[in-house]
């Protein structure tokens, strides 16, 4: 537990100092939190942003955030097991999150750009990469308060200054349901899949499983 806290705390402190210096002249009024936990993975995001005044369901938050992903799972290349491995992804992101007018009918979305650092250590893999990626998720209304969620994250090799020659693309996708108590607080259950495409055009699964989470802005 202490090692996990150290891994999370150090990059978060560095990121907070970096974001504070970069945005000292801005006035932020919103705290954004997204925390998810499953048997195979943990994902935490903490952000600050600005939410212009608007009617309920019309508020969009422009934000910066820090993200930490960790998974210990069986890594597979196709159907062949590569043994147990640990995947860590540290990110600084910027983007927007919110809902469209009349969210019960139109839903909402999140679109972000991320600067991330991926590290994978396992029995038969040692992988590191720094680069830029794109994250998005869509909220599709089912009934009042209940939404379907689909999303993906892409990190292509050509946006990385130190791309690992063993891969061409890192990607994630998710799908699930969430319930919004209001347009600022929601709980969710998502299936998530994290993988990369290696230099032989074969898919390598890094993490897969179900997470339960809370997303909120204050």
ZARODREN-687015 format. One line per 2 residues: their letters; for each residue x, y, z of N, C-alpha, C, O. Coordinates in steps of 0.001 Angstrom, whole numbers, padded with zeros to 6 digits. Each point is the difference from the previous one (the first is absolute). Layout:
BEGIN
a = X,Y,Z,X,Y,Z,X,Y,Z,X,Y,Z ~ ...
end
This chain:
BEGIN
xx = 000834,-001213,000000,-000834,001213,000000,000864,001258,000000,-000295,000968,-000700 ~ 001406,-000995,001523,000858,001182,000052,000646,000280,-001343,000138,001154,-000405
xx = 000267,-002243,-000300,000620,000203,-001310,-001001,000563,-000988,000354,000837,-000830 ~ -001624,-001290,000907,-001029,000520,-000899,-000247,001476,000279,-000121,000798,-000930
xx = 000044,-000431,002213,-000215,001408,000349,001149,000862,-000487,-000208,001118,-000473 ~ 001413,-001637,000590,001159,000772,-000461,-000047,000208,-001502,000313,001083,-000493
xx = -000709,-002136,-000245,-000077,000104,-001458,-001047,001011,-000430,000189,000726,-000976 ~ -001299,-000681,001710,-001075,000915,-000358,000319,001420,000421,-000219,000944,-000759
xx = 000745,-000790,001993,000175,001331,000579,001054,000818,-000731,-000216,001179,-000276 ~ 001356,-001792,-000041,001096,000753,-000609,-000390,000658,-001316,000203,001205,-000150
xx = -000762,-001953,-000821,-000377,000664,-001256,-001136,000993,000167,-000076,000987,-000732 ~ -000816,-001243,001698,-001096,000933,000201,000517,001331,000548,-000444,001066,-000428
xx = 001380,-001131,001370,000573,001233,000550,000727,000768,-001095,-000158,001215,-000124 ~ 000958,-001929,-000674,000708,000648,-001104,-000975,000623,-000982,000205,001125,-000456
xx = -001265,-001851,000130,-000984,000518,-000943,-000728,001211,000517,-000254,000945,-000746 ~ -000089,-000965,002037,-000693,001145,000588,000869,001243,-000076,-000482,001078,-000346
xx = 001766,-001224,000668,000913,001136,-000075,000141,000497,-001437,000030,001206,-000244 ~ 000057,-002139,-000705,000124,000380,-001411,-001234,000738,-000488,000115,001042,-000646
xx = -001299,-001573,000950,-001240,000626,-000441,-000194,001351,000674,-000492,000944,-000619 ~ 000879,-000851,001887,-000152,001265,000713,000861,001081,-000624,-000434,001142,-000154
xx = 001673,-001510,-000210,000886,000979,-000614,-000496,000417,-001375,000101,001167,-000379 ~ -000642,-002133,-000368,-000449,000288,-001364,-001284,000810,-000031,-000288,000666,-000994
xx = -000489,-000713,002071,-001314,000638,-000030,-000192,000989,001148,-001111,000177,000501 ~ 002198,000460,-000093,-000071,000880,001160,-000947,001172,-000220,-000589,000503,000957
xx = 000432,-000062,-002204,-000841,001165,-000280,-001464,-000362,-000202,-000843,000886,-000138 ~ 000527,-002190,000120,-001384,-000414,-000239,-000761,-000122,001307,000599,-000174,001061
xx = -001920,000266,-001139,-000848,-000162,001166,-000816,-001276,-000171,-000878,-000077,-000859 ~ 001175,-000919,001685,-000688,-001279,-000092,-001004,-000130,001145,000282,000370,001140
xx = -001446,-000899,-001467,-001060,-000082,000999,-000567,-001401,000138,-000990,-000193,000706 ~ 001595,-000790,-001366,-000563,-001343,-000012,001069,-001037,000306,001094,000036,-000563
xx = -001420,-000963,001462,000844,-001156,000282,-000641,-001215,-000650,-001193,-000246,000178 ~ 001986,-000519,-000936,-000483,-001176,-000723,000670,-001243,000567,001222,-000040,000143
xx = -002023,-000979,000183,000507,-001255,000546,-000624,-001163,-000759,-001209,-000030,-000231 ~ 002046,-000924,-000153,-000468,-001224,-000644,000827,-001149,000576,001204,-000079,-000244
xx = -001844,-000814,001007,000710,-001090,000662,-000690,-001314,-000306,-001205,-000136,000211 ~ 001972,-000846,-000712,-000556,-001300,-000375,000892,-001112,000533,001226,000113,000004
xx = -001869,-001196,000447,000733,-001125,000560,-000628,-001308,-000450,-001223,-000135,-000025 ~ 002067,-000829,-000331,-000439,-001346,-000347,001002,-001006,000521,001008,000378,000596
xx = -001273,-001654,-000814,000935,-001025,000450,001328,000096,-000734,001049,-000276,000581 ~ -001081,000664,-001851,001210,000020,-000816,000633,001374,-000131,001172,000091,-000366
xx = -001906,000987,000653,000543,001327,-000303,-000528,001082,000925,-001061,-000128,000611 ~ 001850,001207,-000530,-000346,001208,000737,000231,001191,-000912,001015,000061,-000695
xx = -001950,000894,000688,000168,001194,-000813,-000497,001206,000789,-001149,000033,000440 ~ 002024,000959,-000264,-000324,001207,000741,000283,001225,-000860,001042,000081,-000650
xx = -001980,000877,000648,000228,001286,-000670,-000427,001124,000939,-001054,-000064,000632 ~ 001886,001085,-000554,-000286,001179,000820,000290,001231,-000832,001099,000144,-000535
xx = -002070,000745,000419,000188,001162,-000860,-000560,001276,000582,-000777,-000019,000956 ~ 001183,001134,-001548,-000557,001303,000311,-000452,000625,-001307,000611,-000211,-001047
xx = -001686,000982,001117,-000518,000577,-001229,-000863,001206,000246,-000162,000459,001130 ~ -000386,000042,-002210,-000879,001159,000036,-001332,-000386,-000632,-000037,-000519,-001116
xx = -001055,000775,001832,-001331,-000324,-000481,-000814,001278,-000091,-000444,000498,001035 ~ 000227,000055,-002215,-000804,001220,-000129,-001416,-000223,000518,-000540,-001103,-000090
xx = -000038,002137,000619,-001373,-000085,000494,-000947,-000375,-001133,000135,000500,-001116 ~ -001091,-001377,001401,-000956,-000421,-001013,-001143,-000746,000635,000026,-000300,001194
xx = -001015,000004,-001980,-001127,-000760,000514,000427,-001445,000253,000989,-000479,-000555 ~ -001767,-000210,001415,000291,-001395,000283,000027,-000796,-001298,-000914,000090,-000820
xx = 001990,-000878,000645,000122,-000797,-001208,000712,000711,-001131,000242,-000605,-001045 ~ 000108,001894,001225,000703,000736,-001045,001421,000352,000415,000703,000705,-000725
xx = -000280,-001184,001875,001298,000381,000533,001098,-000901,-000544,-000069,-001222,000128 ~ 001071,001826,-000729,001155,-000724,-000518,001243,000487,000724,000255,001204,000046
xx = 000519,-002117,000517,001201,000340,000737,001223,-000146,-000889,000255,-001079,-000535 ~ 000506,002163,000372,001311,-000061,-000648,001016,-000263,001103,000029,000733,000989
xx = 000804,-001759,-001134,000800,-000419,001148,001374,-000530,-000388,000247,-000410,-001135 ~ 000646,000437,002145,001258,-000723,000003,-000135,-001101,001052,-000647,000197,001028
xx = 001259,-001360,-001286,-000089,-001057,001000,001258,-000862,-000003,000765,-000028,-000963 ~ -000584,-000672,002078,001053,-000980,000167,-000646,-001373,000074,-001052,-000161,000619
xx = 001671,-000824,-001244,-000593,-001326,-000075,001035,-001059,000357,001162,000090,-000398 ~ -001603,-001101,001159,000859,-001134,000332,-000774,-001289,-000239,-001077,-000193,000564
xx = 001621,-000687,-001398,-000583,-001306,-000276,000990,-001080,000406,001190,000097,-000302 ~ -001683,-001133,000993,000851,-001118,000390,-000773,-001303,-000169,-001174,-000092,000357
xx = 001848,-000906,-000904,-000620,-001314,-000157,001039,-001083,000178,001131,000128,-000469 ~ -001517,-001198,001148,000798,-001210,000075,-000858,-001126,-000555,-000961,-000439,000633
xx = 001321,-000019,-001819,-000852,-000947,-000720,000876,-000928,-000841,001197,000234,-000167 ~ -001809,-001276,-000350,000689,-000925,-000886,000107,000634,-001392,-001015,000260,-000647
xx = 002240,-000017,000194,000228,000614,-001311,-000028,-001089,-001065,000642,-001040,000147 ~ -001399,001286,-001233,-000138,-000986,-001060,000305,000608,-001358,-000409,001123,-000296
xx = 001129,-001872,-000526,000183,000338,-001416,-000871,-000957,-000788,000334,-001173,-000164 ~ -001462,001689,-000326,-000993,-000886,-000574,-000546,-000906,001091,-000505,000484,001013
xx = 000600,-001791,-001211,-000453,-000959,001010,001152,-000554,000840,-000205,-000872,000844 ~ 001422,001384,-001082,001191,-000502,000690,000317,000853,001211,000191,001210,-000125
xx = -000133,-001819,001285,000295,000731,001225,001473,000400,000047,000881,-000797,-000320 ~ -000625,002048,000725,001353,000505,000200,000347,000093,001483,001028,000567,000370
xx = -001899,-001131,000481,000229,000062,001438,-000630,001230,000629,-000588,000841,-000680 ~ 000725,-000761,001983,-000548,001138,000726,000833,001252,-000260,001220,-000066,-000150
xx = -001908,001210,000100,000699,001258,-000208,-000719,001151,000650,-001206,-000060,000239 ~ 001950,001110,000047,-000569,001214,000598,000074,001130,-001016,001058,000266,-000569
xx = -002189,000395,000346,-000081,001129,-000924,-000312,001261,000790,-000948,000030,000784 ~ 001749,001012,-000993,-000240,001310,000606,-000059,001048,-001098,000840,000014,-000900
xx = -001831,000861,000976,-000114,001103,-000952,-000235,001274,000799,-001030,000145,000657 ~ 001981,000774,-000714,-000107,001307,000647,-000268,001041,-001076,000679,000017,-001026
xx = -001665,000855,001248,-000390,000963,-001042,-000312,001366,000587,-000458,000127,001135 ~ 000721,000891,-001949,-000519,001350,000213,-000899,000303,-001187,000437,-000088,-001147
xx = -001691,000446,001414,-000952,000192,-001077,-000655,001367,000026,000001,000692,001018 ~ -000556,-000321,-002150,-000753,001245,-000124,-001149,-000241,-000957,000170,-000637,-001039
xx = -001348,001151,001394,-001144,-000203,-000872,-001266,000573,000581,000031,000954,000777 ~ -001159,-001550,-001165,-001297,000490,000435,-000941,-001133,000343,000022,-001055,-000633
xx = -000854,001283,001646,-000975,-000988,000450,-001315,000696,000279,-000021,001050,000642 ~ -001092,-001627,-001120,-001286,000608,000297,-001132,-000654,-000752,000163,-001042,-000636
xx = -001326,001683,000724,-001220,-000525,-000591,-000610,001027,-000942,000167,001206,000181 ~ -000870,-001700,-001183,-000654,000863,-000963,-001302,000541,000581,-000467,-000455,001044
xx = -000107,001430,-001734,-001299,000517,000401,-001016,-001135,000024,-000029,-000836,-000903 ~ -000803,000811,001941,-000977,-001070,000202,000695,-001364,000018,-000199,-000807,-000908
xx = 001015,000544,001938,000805,-001211,000043,-000813,-001293,000032,000509,-001047,-000399 ~ -001755,001092,000863,-000821,-001210,-000005,-000232,-000519,-001410,-000276,-001185,-000193
xx = 000388,002070,-000796,-000190,-000404,-001390,001307,-000079,-000774,000152,-000844,-000883 ~ 000799,001726,001213,001193,000139,-000832,001279,-000553,000613,000980,-000210,-000714
xx = -000969,-000031,002030,001189,-000547,000634,001147,000988,000076,-000219,001210,000055 ~ 001468,-001729,-000050,001163,000869,000125,001246,-000705,-000488,-000071,-001062,-000620
xx = 001231,001672,000912,001258,-000543,-000514,001177,000574,000764,-000121,000988,000724 ~ 001265,-001634,-000905,001282,000502,000479,001030,-000215,-001094,000079,-001081,-000583
xx = 000719,002121,000303,001066,-000081,-000993,001269,000584,000617,-000017,001120,000509 ~ 001128,-001881,-000552,001242,000416,000643,001214,-000348,-000853,-000017,-000946,-000788
xx = 001072,001738,000969,001331,-000349,-000463,000855,-000277,001227,-000122,000681,001018 ~ 000997,-001697,-001119,000814,-000390,001142,001474,-000128,-000385,000335,-000475,-001084
xx = 000529,000906,001987,001420,-000323,-000055,000210,-001096,001033,-000215,000222,001192 ~ 000637,-001411,-001638,000018,-001144,000900,001327,-000751,-000048,000766,000088,-000959
xx = -000532,-000824,002033,001171,-000856,000130,-000480,-001406,000325,-000613,-000223,001044 ~ 000889,-000728,-001934,-000405,-001388,000193,001210,-000836,000396,001065,000093,-000610
xx = -001249,-000908,001640,001064,-000900,000450,-000606,-001375,000242,-000977,-000131,000738 ~ 001556,-000895,-001361,-000480,-001368,000146,001177,-000879,000418,001035,-000022,-000665
xx = -001203,-000696,001766,001026,-000912,000473,-000635,-001358,000250,-001037,-000098,000657 ~ 001660,-000946,-001181,-000532,-001336,000183,001058,-001054,-000210,001182,000308,-000156
xx = -001616,-001559,000152,000933,-001115,-000152,000728,000052,-001335,001181,-000336,-000084 ~ -001900,000765,-000978,000596,-000018,-001341,-000158,001333,-000721,000034,000045,-001229
xx = -000205,001043,001982,-000187,001298,-000640,000589,001105,000871,-000161,000002,001220 ~ 000837,000925,-001861,000527,001200,000660,-000189,001143,-000990,000705,000079,-001006
xx = -001651,000802,001290,-000474,000954,-001005,-000198,001360,000639,-000558,000102,001093 ~ 001017,000956,-001775,-000193,001373,000471,-000277,000886,-001203,000569,-000197,-001073
xx = -001452,001180,001261,-000346,000914,-001085,-000551,001296,000565,-000744,-000009,000980 ~ 001108,001122,-001597,-000575,001305,000307,-000571,000577,-001283,000656,-000044,-001041
xx = -001867,000585,001098,-000579,000558,-001214,-001348,000653,000235,-000459,000122,001135 ~ -000162,000291,-002214,-001287,000695,000033,-001095,-000945,-000465,000183,-000770,-000943
xx = -001326,000839,001620,-001133,-000828,-000374,-001290,000792,000022,-000027,001161,000407 ~ -001028,-001796,-000845,-001313,000620,-000083,-001012,-000895,000709,-000090,-001194,-000287
xx = -000671,001775,001214,-001013,-000738,000758,-001378,000609,-000250,-000150,001221,-000041 ~ -000841,-002071,-000125,-001367,000498,-000104,-000957,-001011,000612,000278,-001199,000003
xx = -001398,001675,000511,-001091,-000862,000421,-001321,000721,-000241,-000093,001223,000106 ~ -000921,-002016,-000431,-001326,000524,-000308,-001001,-000537,001010,000078,-001157,000413
xx = -001028,002015,-000017,-001054,-000373,000931,-001321,000006,-000767,-000473,001046,-000444 ~ -000105,-002220,000300,-001216,-000145,-000805,-001167,-000297,000934,000006,-001034,000667
xx = -001020,001922,-000598,-001095,-000203,000943,-000838,-001229,-000326,-000305,-000271,-001162 ~ -000061,-000469,002207,-000886,-001153,-000135,-001374,000359,000553,-000998,-000026,-000720
xx = 000961,000361,002000,-001171,000606,000646,000551,001094,000894,001216,000142,000123 ~ -002088,000632,000500,000447,001123,000830,001007,-000465,001047,-000305,-000837,000850
xx = 001513,001400,-000931,001045,-000327,000953,000895,-001149,-000412,001173,-000018,000371 ~ -001685,-000943,-001125,000775,-001175,-000411,000563,000223,-001395,-000721,000377,-000924
xx = 002030,-000619,000784,000660,000245,-001274,000870,-001182,-000386,000576,-000668,000859 ~ -000484,000415,-002148,001001,-000927,-000534,001275,000793,-000266,-000056,001166,-000391
xx = 001196,-001802,000603,001287,000664,-000181,000859,-000809,-000951,000134,-001214,000159 ~ 000451,001881,-001153,000999,-000610,-000865,001174,000967,-000113,-000196,001215,-000024
xx = 001401,-001741,-000045,001159,000875,-000069,001223,-000728,-000501,000034,-001230,-000052 ~ 000983,002012,-000322,001253,-000580,-000456,001139,000975,000246,-000217,001193,000215
xx = 001425,-001719,-000251,001218,000788,000164,001025,-000549,-000981,000270,-001201,-000005 ~ 000310,002078,-000834,000989,-000408,-000993,001308,000724,000234,000019,001210,000226
xx = 001095,-001965,-000280,001331,000592,000130,000875,-000554,-001136,000648,-001032,000171 ~ -000626,001711,-001330,000743,-000512,-001164,001500,000285,000100,000424,000922,000696
xx = 000366,-001726,-001400,001458,000094,000085,000527,001336,-000511,001008,000494,000504 ~ -001681,000108,-001512,000560,001206,-000625,-000166,001241,000877,000500,001069,-000354
xx = -001191,-001189,001490,-000111,001115,000932,000873,-000199,001234,-000220,000635,001032 ~ 001216,-001522,-001142,000885,-000293,001121,001447,000304,-000350,000475,-000418,-001056
xx = 000248,001149,001933,001411,000290,-000275,000926,-001164,000323,001139,-000019,-000467 ~ -001603,-000965,001264,000865,-001118,000368,-000738,-001323,-000138,000045,-000847,000892
xx = -000729,000681,-002028,-000847,-001175,-000184,000801,-001295,000077,001084,-000108,-000574 ~ -001621,-000857,001280,000605,-001328,000101,-000170,-000722,-001339,-001105,-000073,-000538
xx = 002212,-000461,000005,-000046,-000645,-001314,-000846,-001266,-000007,-000301,-000538,-001065 ~ -000089,000055,002254,-000769,-001235,000062,-001483,000206,-000276,-000747,-000976,-000067
xx = 000300,002220,-000094,-001439,000219,-000200,-000272,001130,-000980,000861,000842,-000259 ~ -002092,-000840,-000287,-000434,001021,-000945,-001122,000866,000567,-000173,001143,-000421
xx = -000582,-001676,001364,-001162,000716,000507,-000362,-000519,001384,000012,-001207,000241 ~ -000338,002130,000674,-000633,-000358,001259,-001457,000444,-000079,-000300,001061,-000547
xx = -000603,-001871,001092,-001399,000398,-000051,-000768,-000570,001186,000401,-000992,000610 ~ -001510,001644,-000304,-000927,-000453,001034,-001421,000210,-000528,-000246,000906,-000797
xx = -000673,-001739,001242,-001406,000285,-000250,-000826,-000464,001199,000419,-000856,000779 ~ -001591,001443,-000662,-000869,-000294,001135,-001459,000083,-000422,-000345,000617,-001008
xx = -000497,-001254,001807,-001430,000072,-000212,-000711,-000392,001283,000496,-000839,000753 ~ -001649,001434,-000498,-000716,-000342,001214,-001195,000890,000234,-000505,000658,-000910
xx = 000066,-000654,002149,-001142,000805,000421,000399,000881,001171,000882,-000343,000787 ~ -001556,001494,-000689,000207,000867,001153,-001296,000697,000367,-000892,000208,-000822
xx = 000835,000138,002088,-001185,000697,000496,000419,001357,000545,000847,000084,000890 ~ -001442,000976,-001427,000296,001371,000432,-001048,000443,001019,-001183,000112,-000319
xx = 001634,000138,001551,-000907,000527,001022,-000424,001420,-000366,-001136,000411,000233 ~ 002077,000318,-000809,-000262,001286,-000636,001077,000127,-001066,000720,-000965,-000258
xx = -000589,002136,-000372,000957,000096,-001100,001421,000292,000467,000869,000341,-000802 ~ -000637,-000479,002133,001343,000157,000548,000531,-001254,000676,001209,-000116,000200
xx = -002074,-000827,000158,000421,-001194,000728,-000613,-001236,-000652,-001209,-000059,-000223 ~ 002058,-000933,-000082,-000477,-001241,-000616,000816,-001177,000510,001182,000139,000315
xx = -001822,-001292,-000236,000689,-001258,000291,-000118,-000878,-001239,-000953,000127,-000769 ~ 001924,-001019,000577,-000015,-000778,-001235,000619,-001387,000183,000741,-000257,000949
xx = -001071,-000619,-001888,000618,-001311,-000150,000415,-000136,-001456,-000843,000045,-000896 ~ 002144,-000212,000655,000537,-000051,-001354,000820,-001267,-000211,000683,-000463,000913
xx = -000750,-000088,-002105,000969,-000986,-000462,001125,000763,-000704,-000270,000852,-000846 ~ 001525,-001149,001186,001128,000690,-000627,001013,-001006,-000538,000222,-001071,000566
xx = 000373,001461,-001670,000992,-000840,-000678,001165,000896,-000400,-000198,001032,-000641 ~ 001417,-001427,001020,001213,000782,-000270,000981,-000897,-000738,000269,-001119,000439
xx = 000265,001598,-001553,000865,-000851,-000815,000936,000846,-000851,-000084,001229,-000005 ~ 000972,-001899,-000710,000848,000650,-001002,000111,-000915,-001216,-000232,-001206,000077
xx = 000594,001822,-001202,000293,-000732,-001230,001517,-000031,-000150,000633,001052,-000081 ~ -000039,-002254,000043,001458,-000085,-000020,000556,000167,-001415,-000752,000196,-000954
xx = 002052,-000274,000836,000671,000243,-001289,-000325,-001059,-001045,000243,000204,-001189 ~ -000796,-001340,001630,-000423,-001046,-000936,-001489,000077,-000291,-000585,-000939,-000540
xx = -000032,002072,000902,-001437,000229,-000207,-000874,-000973,000793,-001132,-000283,-000393 ~ 001655,-000226,001502,-000765,-000873,000879,-000469,000790,001229,000704,000871,000510
xx = -001902,-001201,-000060,-000555,000692,001159,000522,-000626,001286,000006,-001221,000153 ~ 000437,002086,000778,000481,-000439,001310,-000926,000581,001061,-000039,001212,000209
xx = -000703,-002089,000455,-000921,000451,001040,000770,000266,001280,000738,-000854,000489 ~ -000926,002079,000055,000676,000389,001230,-000906,-000110,001216,000447,-000405,001072
xx = -001717,000762,-001229,-000946,-000028,001120,-001409,-000121,-000543,-000322,000518,-001069 ~ -000513,-001215,001828,-001388,-000182,-000398,-000824,-000288,001238,000398,-000806,000841
xx = -001555,001466,-000722,-000854,-000276,001143,-001076,001043,000195,-000149,000927,-000796 ~ -000593,-001096,001867,-001087,000898,000355,000432,000903,001147,000632,-000458,000952
xx = -000970,001731,-001042,000283,000947,001071,-001304,000660,000445,-000947,000129,-000776 ~ 000923,000280,002033,-001093,000769,000553,000571,001335,000456,001032,000044,000670
xx = -001708,001047,-001036,000596,001289,000273,-000978,001101,000347,-001219,-000159,-000072 ~ 001809,001288,000453,-000711,001226,000331,000633,001139,-000758,001223,000143,000006
xx = -002038,000680,-000666,000489,001196,-000685,-000790,001188,000523,-001228,-000055,000078 ~ 001926,001134,000284,-000670,001150,000592,000753,001282,-000316,001210,-000012,-000225
xx = -001936,001105,000214,000611,001330,-000096,-000702,000894,001028,-001208,-000087,000218 ~ 002015,000942,000395,-000513,000859,001076,000306,001462,-000303,-000352,000880,000786
end
